[in-house]
Amino acid sequence: MTETLHQQLIEGRIDVPRIGSVVQLKTQHPPYMVMDEAGEPVEPAVPYLRDLSLSDNSPLTGRSYSYDLLRWFRVLWCLGVPWEKAVEAEVAAIVGWLRTAANPQRRRSKPASPPPGSVNPRTGKRYLQVGYQPTTINHSLSVVSSFYDFHQEHGRGPVLNPVPQSPARRQALAHKSQDEPVRPFRRARLRQRVPKGDPRAIPDAMWDEFFAAMNHDRDRAAVLLYVSSGARAAELLGVTPADIDWQKQIVYVISKGTKLREPIPTSPQALVVLAAYLDWAGLPPAHEPVFRTRRGPEKPLSYWAMRRVIQRANEKLKTNWSLHDLRHTAAERMANDPHLTLVEVRAVLRHSDLATTGRYLRARVEDLFDALQAHYNRPRVQPSIAPGYDPEDFKVVFGG
């Protein structure tokens, strides 16, 4: 029997042609657009991405959704199916293709790089797989589903949303208190199972060598601010001189969730190293980021440049820590400090859900090494008879 294009995509026997692109526009609504092979905007994506931007979503959200839509339209173009005639068979095709295709971002330029999916023996963290992560597949399905929901409200597109829905999920998430756990529910068909692993924080025993791998006050100040404040990567890189209150030991950041300027506490050590860096680099204008590039034309330090700082430390230490692990480290240190309540830690980390903060309440074996060694070397407790009892009576009753 001859395989159809759908079956070949699902089994990974053919690849989707990499046609079309996502481009940044000069307009704000939308800031990004999906283009076809001829360089023209994909017409159905225009009103959807504009509405997404007008609904107060960040430009980065528009960029992410645009790439998900581009992936979907590439599959439709490959199958020769118009977008308004898509059914669940096309959704199954993109899921099968994403489960088998190699993610271009996983390509390794160095032959000696660890194989994708392997576990780093020092950190216990797994390297990313060759293909697309389950979370990426689920996010793509969510974007495609919302794309068709938008057009259905305007009387366009297929009668039924081609992406399978989960009524139980909607019911579980509706009217949920932030302080209560989400009720369990079955995931919708074609959705991927996402394993719930514990957050990976840098153990105290490995933190010293990681910090020693930073070879400049700029990098040392950045990692100390990350690990003492729990700020997200992009939030901290946007800090300006006007955002630092040296006397109160507070740094103001634009929060990822609320987009508001919010204070976060930091450690005296981090501010001391930051002051040393600014003495070397000079203080930028009041509304320019304090973290700057060290080589070439001076400009704000980007997320990718800071990520490269962590990568260089990993190459030196044979580890695979990530920039976000610094936030996990801060969260775990705070959550397990007996002098801080979970509500206080939640306020510092700016978590919307207390259950998210509670994930960091755990004991790590690597941090309990000394206590475990004492436990293993402690002599076994020998049973004894309390004074006043006759040993012979115990033998009669219990044997021996």
N, C-alpha and C positions, 0 to 999 in steps of 0.2 A: 504494500500500500504506500503510495506517495505521500510524504509528509507535507502538510500545508505550511505556509509561512508562519502561522501562529504556533504550530508545533515546533518548528525549527527554532523560533525565538525562545520558546519556553525551555527547550532542551539545550540552548546555548550553541546550536550548530551554525548559526549565522550571527553576525553582529549588526547593530543598527548603524547606518551611515552617519558620520559626524558632520551633518549639514546644518545650516542655520547658526545663529549666535545670539548672545545676550550683549547688548550695548548700553552704555550709560548715556542718558540724554541730558540736554541742557535744561530741560524742564524739571519742575519739582513734582508734578503730578501727571504721569509717573516719572520717577528718576531713572528707571531701567525699562528696557523693552526687549521682547523676543522678536528676532528677525528671521526670515526664511532664507532659503538658499540664494535668492536674488537680492538679498539685502533690504527687503521691504518688511515693514512691521506685520506680524501675524495678526490679522484683523480681529479675531475673537479675543485675543489676549489684551488688546488695547483698553477696552472699557473695564475689564476685570482688574488690571494692574492700576488703572487710574483710580478706581473705587477703593482698592486696597490702600493706596497712598492717602486718599482723602479721608479714610477711616482712621487716620492718626497712627499708622504703622510706620516704623522707621525705614529709611532707605535701604538698610541692610536686609530687612524683611522682604522688601520688593525685589532685591537682587536674588535672594534665596528662592523666592517663589518663581521668579523668571526662569531660573535654571531648571527647576522642577517641571515647569510648563514646557520648556524647550525639549527636555527629555521625553515628555509625553508626546509632543508633536512629531519628534523624530520617529517614534514608534508608529504613529499613525501614518506618516509619510512612507515609511518602509512597508507597511501593510496595505497601503493604498486605500485607507478608510477615511472619509471625511469626518471632521471632528463632531459634527452634529448627528452622525449615525453610529457613534461609538457605543459598544455594548460591553458586557462583562468579559467577553472573550478577549477584547483588546487590553483590558485591565490585567487579566491573567497573563497575557503575553508580556507586558512590561514588567510584571512581578517576576516571571520566570527568567526574563533576560537580565534583570538586575541581580537575581540570585546567582547567576552563572557568569556574568560578564566581569572583566577585570576593571577595577576603578583606575582611571588614568592617574589619579593623585597618589596611588600606591607604588608607582614605578620607582625603582631604586637605581640611582646613578652610580653607586659604588658596589663593585662585585662582592666585597666582603661584608655588606650590610646583612644584619640578621634576617632570616627568612620571614615573610609575613605570617602572622598567626602564631609564631613561636613565643615562648615565655622567657623574659629576661631573668637569668638566674640570680641576679643581685637584688632586683626590686620585686620580683614576683609578678610584675605586670606583663600582660600579653601585648605583643605588637599587633597592629591592625591587620585584618585579613586582606587578601588580594582583592576581593570583591567589595560590593557595597554592603554597608552595615545594615542590620535589621531596622535601626532607627531611621536611616536614610530612606529605605523602602517605604516605611510607614509614613514618613513625612511627605514623600512624593504622592502617596495615595490620598493623604489629607488635602494637599494642594489641588490635586485633580478633582477631588470630590467637591471642594469649595468652589472651584472654577465652574463646575456644572450646576451647583446650587445657585450661583449668581445668575447664570444665564437662564435657568428655569424660572427665576423670579421675574424675568423680563420676557418670558414666553419664547425663549430660543433654546436650541439644542434638543437632545432626545427627551422623550416623555419621562423616562426613568433615569436617575443618576446611575451611570455604569459602575460606580464604585460601591461594593457591598457595604451596607450600614450595620451598626450594632445598636439596636434600641436599648439594650441592657446597659451599654456604656453611657449613653445619654442620660438614662435614668439615674445611674450611679453618680454622675458628676453634677446633676442638677440640684441646686439649693444645698450645696454641701458646705458645712462649716469648715473654716480653715483649720480649726483645732481638732477635727475628727478625721480618722483615716478613711480612705476611699473604700466603699464596699466592693468586694470582688465581683468581677463580671467577665463574661466570655468575650474574647476579642472577635471582631467581625471576620468573615471569610477573607482570605488572601492577606490579612494582616500578619505580620511576622512576630514570633515570640521574642521578646527582648529580655535577656537575662538581667536580673537585678543583683549586680555585684556591689560589694562594699566600696565606698570611696577610698581611693589610694592616696594616703598621706605619706610624706617623707618621714621615716622614723627618726627619732632624736639621734640615734647612733650613726645615721647616715647624713644627717643634716650638716654636721660640721664639715665633712669632706665636700659636700655640695657647695656650701658657702665659700670654702677655701678655693674652689674652682673658679670663682668670680675674680677676674683679674683687673677690675677697675672699680673705683668708687661709685661710678654711675650704676654699674650692674649690682654691686653690693647694696647700694641704697634701694634699688628697685626691688630686689628679692626680700630685703628686710621689711620694706613697706608692705609688700604682698603678704608675707607670712605673719605680720603683726596686726594688720588691719582686715585681712580677708577680702580685700577689694578684688573685683574682677579685672582681668587683664586690660581691657580697653578703658575701663573707668580710671585706673591709676595712670595710664599713659596720657590722659587728658588733663592731669592736674597742672595748674599754673601757679606762679608765685602768689597770686591773690587768693588761691585756694588753701594756703598753708597758714595755720595759726600756730606759730612756734611756741607761744606762751602756754596755750591750752593743750598742746600736743594733739591737735586735730587736723585732719586733712579733709577737704570738701571734694566730693566727686559727683558727677552727673550719673545718677543711678540708672542702671540698664532698664529696670522695670518701669519706674515711675517717670523717668526723664527729669526728675527734680534734683536740685543741688542739695545733697545730704552730707552731714558730718560723719566721719568715721574716726575712731581713736587709733593712734599708732604708738609705737614704742619710742622711748627716748633714744635708744641705740640707733634706730632707723633714721631719726631726725639728725643725729650727730653725723652719721655717714652722708646723709643727704646734704648737710651744710658743707662738708668737706668737698663733695662733688661740685656744688655750686661755687665754692671758692676757686676751684680749678677751672670750671667752664665759664663762669660769669653768670650773672642773673639775667635771664631773658626778660623781654617786656612783660608787663603785669598779666596780660591775657594770652601769653604764649606758653605752651607746655614746657615744663622744666626739664624733662628728659629729651636730650637732643642727640643727634648722630655725632660720632667722633671723627669720622673720615668723610672727605668730600665736602660739598656745600652743606652748611649747617641747616638742618631742618628737624622737625619733631621726630622722635623715635617712633617708628610704626610698630604695630603688633607683630608683623613678620620679622622685623629686626630684633625685637625682644625675644621672639621665639627662637631665633637663631642663636642668641646668647645661651639659652637653655640647651640647645642642641650641641653647642661646642662643649659645654660642661658634660653632657652625656657621653660624647665621644671620648673625652678624657677619662671619665669614671667608669665607662662600660655600663651605663644605666640607661633608662628610658623614661625619666621624669618629664612631665609636661608642664607648661606654664600654669594650667588650671590646677595642677597638683599642689601648688603653693596655697591656693584658696582652700583646698581640702585640708592641708596641713594646719592652717590657721583655725579652721572650723573644728578640727578634731582636738587641737590643743585647748581651745576655749571650752568645748562641750564637756571635756573630761576634767576640767579644773573644778575642784570641789567648792571654790569660792565664787563661782559664777553659776547662776541659774540658767536653765535652758531658755527661758523667756528672754533673759538678757543677751544670751548668745544669738538668739534669733534676731534681736533688734540690731546688733552689730553687723551681722551678715546680711540683714535685710531680706530674709526669707519670707515668702508670703504664707508658707505652710509650716506649722510647728513640727509636723512629721518629717519634713525635710531636714530640719536641724537635728531631730532625734536620731537620724541615721548615723550621726557621728559619735553617739554614745556607745562605745564598745572598747574592749580591751584587746590590744594587739600582742601577739606572741613575741614579736621582736622587741617590744618595749618591756616585756615581763621576763627577760632572759635571766637577770640576776635573781629574781624571786623564784623562778622555776629551778635554777641550779641549787638554790638553798633547799628547796622542796625535795629535789632528787637526792641530795646528800644528807638529809635529815634521817637519823636512825629510826627504824620502825618502832612503834610504841609496843612494848611487851605487856601482855595482859597480867594483871596482878590482883591479888585478893585483898580486899580492905581489911584493916586490923579488926580483930574481934571475931572473925569467921574461921572455922576449922577447915583447912585444905582437904581433909579426908571426907568431910561432908560434901564438898563440891564434887569430888570424884564419884561419890555414890550417886549424886543427882544427875550430873552431866556426863559422867564417864571420864576416862583419861588415864 
